[in-house]
């Protein structure tokens, strides 16, 4: 499989998340961003930062440009909804 160079999206500096580790354990980390790599079929999202190498959290999306644009529109709609409820 040939993956492409990644794309980094910065997270807020105070963001903490509980993630799975190699075993059945979970730990809290403070990632600095989300790092996305892709191949012809898939796009992989991973946390980035000093502690990211111990996280086994992974999210896989189709690497289809049309789908990724739709996904980003849905995320923008979610942001509007969250904003309106605050």
Buried (B, 14 or more C-beta within 10 A) or exposed (E): EEEEEEEEEEBEEEBEEEBBEEEEEEEEBBBBBBBBBBEEEBBBBBBBBEBBEBBEBEEEBEBBEEEBEEBEEEEEEEEEEEEEEE
